Amino acid sequence: MTALKEIEAERPTLNIRGARVPGADLRNTILHDANLSGADATNANFQGADLRGANLSGTILKGANLAEVENLTIEQLSEAVLDHSTVLPAYIDLTKLKLSN
């Protein structure tokens, strides 16, 4: 195993399930397989973060900045709570998502 792979294997996975983190600054963070389910991340800034495999089930992302986020899928977002003020990466087709009022 290479040194980089060993470091990645040892990196703890973030678990903020159900936490209230409105306005959190998570820019450019690596959130692989993070558990954000049920968290309130209203107005949080995820710009440039890597959300590969992150659990966004029930995560409130109203007004959140997801611009330039990497490895985010429609499937992940379809389980989150979004609104018209949520900023999505350019590669996400907004028409495929249900937005809250």
N, C-alpha and C positions, 0 to 999 in steps of 0.2 A: 504494500500500500504506500502511495506517495505521501509526503509530508502534508500536502494540501488536503488530500482526502482524509487523512487522520484528523486534521484540524476540523474539517467539516463534520466528521463523524462525532466529534466530541462537543460540537456546538450545542448548547441547550436549546430546546424548542420553547418559544414564548407561549405561555398559557395565560390569557387574560379573559377567560370565559366569564361572561356576565359582568365584567368590570365596567365602571364608568370612567371613560378616558376622553371626555369631550375636549376638543382643541389640542389633543396631544400632537407633538412634533415627532413624527416617525419617518421623516425624510431620509431617503437613501439607506434604509435599514433592510437587512436580510431577514425575511419573515417566513422562510421555508417551513411548511407544515405547521405554522403557528395556529393556535386555537383562539380565535377571536369570536367564537359563537356567542351570541346573545350580548356582546359588549356594546356599550353606547360610545361610538366613536364619531359623534356628531361634530362637524367642523374640524376633524383631525386632518393633519397634513401627511399624506403617504407619498408625496411626490418623489419619484425615482426609486421607491421601495421595490423589493422583489417578493411577490406574494405566491410563489410556486407552492401549490398544495395547501395553502392556508384555508382553514375552515371559517367561512364567513356566514354560516347559517344563523339568521336572525340578527346579524351585526347591523347596528344602526349607523349608516354612512351618509346621513342627510347633511348636505353642505360640505362633505369631505372632499379633499383634493387628492384625486388618484391619477393626476396627470403624470405621464411618463413612467407609470408603474409597469414593472416587467412581470411576465408570466401570470397575468390575471385572465381568467376565462369568463365567458358568459355564464357557464354553469355555476361558478363561484358567486358571481354577482346576482344571479337569479334567486339565490337564497338569502340575500342581504336586503336591508331596507334602504332604498335610495329615494331621492326626490330630484326635482329639476335643478336644484342648486349643487348637486353632486357633480364634481368635475371628473370626467372619465378619460382614460387614455384614448388617443385617436383611433387605435385599432379596434375598439369596442363599438359595435353597432347598437346605438341607443334604442333603436326601434324594436330590438329583440328583448328589451327589459321592461318590466312592470315598475312604474314609479309611484311612490306614495304621494299623497297630497300634502 
